[in-house]
C-alpha cells in the first residue's frame, strides 16, 4: 500500500488501523456515557486495548455482541389525569318518571283496546238473532238472494209438494225466526194443471195454519212473469198470481206482489229467462225487504190488477 510515495508493510497498516479503532472506541464510550449506555461495550476511556491480530480472522469465526439495554427507544406517553378543578357536568332528565297511577291507566287502556278488538271480531263472525229473524224458503228463483236479515234456503226446481215436505224441518233448523217467506209455484205451472196446483197450495196453507201465527208472520211471494214470449206460460203464471193474492187475503196471509215489477223488463233477466240477472236479483231483494216492512194491502192488489188489464 503506497502512502506519500512510500510503501508500507502489512504490519504497519495493521498498526494504523488498530490506532483508529482505539480512537473510535473512545468516542463510542464517551457517547454511551452521556446517554447511559456504558454497559453495551466493555471499553474504558484512555485504556489501551490489547493488540489483536486482525489478519488471523476467518470467515467461519463467530462474533458475539453485548445485549443492548431494554430502555432504548421512545417511552410511551402516559395518560394525563383529569384536572382536579375541572367543572362537573350535571345530567338532568326533562321527562318526569311514570307514577303508579299513570302506569295503571296505561294498563287499563291496553286492556280496553284488546276488549274492543275481541268484540269487533265477535260481531263479524257471530250474527245477532235480530239480523237473522227471517227465513226465505223456495225454488231456484231466490237462489242468489243474500241479505243480512234473511236466511235463504233454496231447492232448485222445487214444487209445492217439495216445500210442504221440508217446511217443518227448516223451521226447526232455524230457531228464533219470526218471519217466514215462501216463494214457490212457478215450476208446477209447467204441467198446465191449474186445479191440481190449487189443491197443492191448499195443503200448504193447511200446514201453515198449524204454525203459531203470533210467533211467526207468514208471507207468500208471488210468481215472476216469463219473457220468452210463450203466451200459455204467461197466462198460467198470471192466473196463479191473481188466485194467490185473493186466497192470501181470505186466509189472513201477507202476499208479496212481484208480477208487475218484472213484466216487460227484459233487463232484469239473463237472456230469455227464467234466471234473473244481477239487477233482477237486486230488484227482487228490495221488493221482499219492502214487503217485510210494509205488508201488502188489498187496495194495492186492486191497483196492480187494473194496471195489468190496461
DACOR-V636512 format. One record per residue. N is the residue number from 0. NEAR is the number of other C-alpha atoms within 12 Angstrom. Layout:
n=N near=NEAR
n=N near=NEAR
This chain:
n=0 near=13
n=1 near=11
n=2 near=10
n=3 near=7
n=4 near=7
n=5 near=8
n=6 near=12
n=7 near=15
n=8 near=13
n=9 near=15
n=10 near=17
n=11 near=15
n=12 near=19
n=13 near=20
n=14 near=20
n=15 near=16
n=16 near=19
n=17 near=22
n=18 near=19
n=19 near=16
n=20 near=21
n=21 near=24
n=22 near=21
n=23 near=20
n=24 near=25
n=25 near=24
n=26 near=20
n=27 near=24
n=28 near=25
n=29 near=21
n=30 near=20
n=31 near=23
n=32 near=19
n=33 near=11
n=34 near=16
n=35 near=17
n=36 near=22
n=37 near=24
n=38 near=21
n=39 near=23
n=40 near=25
n=41 near=19
n=42 near=27
n=43 near=23
n=44 near=21
n=45 near=14
n=46 near=13
n=47 near=17
n=48 near=19
n=49 near=13
n=50 near=16
n=51 near=17
n=52 near=15
n=53 near=18
n=54 near=15
n=55 near=10
n=56 near=11
n=57 near=10
n=58 near=9
n=59 near=7
n=60 near=9
n=61 near=8
n=62 near=9
n=63 near=8
n=64 near=10
n=65 near=13
n=66 near=14
n=67 near=15
n=68 near=15
n=69 near=11
n=70 near=12
n=71 near=14
n=72 near=9
n=73 near=7
n=74 near=8
n=75 near=8
n=76 near=6
n=77 near=6
n=78 near=7
n=79 near=7
n=80 near=8
n=81 near=9
n=82 near=9
n=83 near=8
n=84 near=7
n=85 near=8
n=86 near=8
n=87 near=9
n=88 near=6
n=89 near=6
n=90 near=6
n=91 near=7
n=92 near=7
n=93 near=6
n=94 near=7
n=95 near=8
n=96 near=10
n=97 near=11
n=98 near=11
n=99 near=10
n=100 near=11
n=101 near=13
n=102 near=13
n=103 near=13
n=104 near=14
n=105 near=15
n=106 near=14
n=107 near=14
n=108 near=14
n=109 near=14
n=110 near=14
n=111 near=14
n=112 near=14
n=113 near=14
n=114 near=14
n=115 near=14
n=116 near=14
n=117 near=15
n=118 near=14
n=119 near=14
n=120 near=13
n=121 near=13
n=122 near=14
n=123 near=12
n=124 near=10
n=125 near=15
n=126 near=17
n=127 near=16
n=128 near=18
n=129 near=17
n=130 near=19
n=131 near=24
n=132 near=28
n=133 near=36
n=134 near=40
n=135 near=44
n=136 near=40
n=137 near=40
n=138 near=33
n=139 near=29
n=140 near=39
n=141 near=42
n=142 near=27
n=143 near=27
n=144 near=33
n=145 near=24
n=146 near=24
n=147 near=21
n=148 near=26
n=149 near=30
n=150 near=34
n=151 near=30
n=152 near=33
n=153 near=29
n=154 near=29
n=155 near=22
n=156 near=25
n=157 near=28
n=158 near=30
n=159 near=34
n=160 near=28
n=161 near=26
n=162 near=36
n=163 near=28
n=164 near=18
n=165 near=23
n=166 near=30
n=167 near=20
n=168 near=15
n=169 near=26
n=170 near=30
n=171 near=13
n=172 near=14
n=173 near=24
n=174 near=21
n=175 near=21
n=176 near=30
n=177 near=29
n=178 near=38
n=179 near=41
n=180 near=41
n=181 near=45
n=182 near=42
n=183 near=40
n=184 near=45
n=185 near=38
n=186 near=32
n=187 near=30
n=188 near=33
n=189 near=22
n=190 near=17
n=191 near=21
n=192 near=19
n=193 near=24
n=194 near=17
n=195 near=19
n=196 near=29
n=197 near=26
n=198 near=17
n=199 near=25
n=200 near=31
n=201 near=22
n=202 near=20
n=203 near=30
n=204 near=29
n=205 near=14
n=206 near=22
n=207 near=29
n=208 near=19
n=209 near=16
n=210 near=21
n=211 near=16
n=212 near=20
n=213 near=12
n=214 near=16
n=215 near=24
n=216 near=28
n=217 near=38
n=218 near=40
n=219 near=42
n=220 near=40
n=221 near=42
n=222 near=43
n=223 near=45
n=224 near=41
n=225 near=38
n=226 near=28
n=227 near=20
n=228 near=16
n=229 near=16
n=230 near=13
n=231 near=18
n=232 near=27
n=233 near=26
n=234 near=25
n=235 near=30
n=236 near=36
n=237 near=32
n=238 near=30
n=239 near=37
n=240 near=37
n=241 near=30
n=242 near=28
n=243 near=37
n=244 near=35
n=245 near=27
n=246 near=22
n=247 near=33
n=248 near=24
n=249 near=14
n=250 near=20
n=251 near=23
n=252 near=30
n=253 near=35
n=254 near=40
n=255 near=43
n=256 near=42
n=257 near=37
n=258 near=35
n=259 near=30
n=260 near=27
n=261 near=30
n=262 near=26
n=263 near=19
n=264 near=25
n=265 near=23
n=266 near=21
n=267 near=27
n=268 near=28
n=269 near=19
n=270 near=15
n=271 near=19
n=272 near=22
n=273 near=29
n=274 near=28
n=275 near=31
n=276 near=25
n=277 near=19
n=278 near=20
n=279 near=29
n=280 near=29
n=281 near=21
n=282 near=25
n=283 near=36
n=284 near=32
n=285 near=21
n=286 near=27
n=287 near=39
n=288 near=27
n=289 near=16
n=290 near=27
n=291 near=30
n=292 near=17
n=293 near=16
n=294 near=29
n=295 near=33
n=296 near=21
n=297 near=22
n=298 near=14
n=299 near=20
n=300 near=29
n=301 near=18
n=302 near=16
n=303 near=25
n=304 near=22
n=305 near=13
n=306 near=14
n=307 near=21
n=308 near=11
n=309 near=8
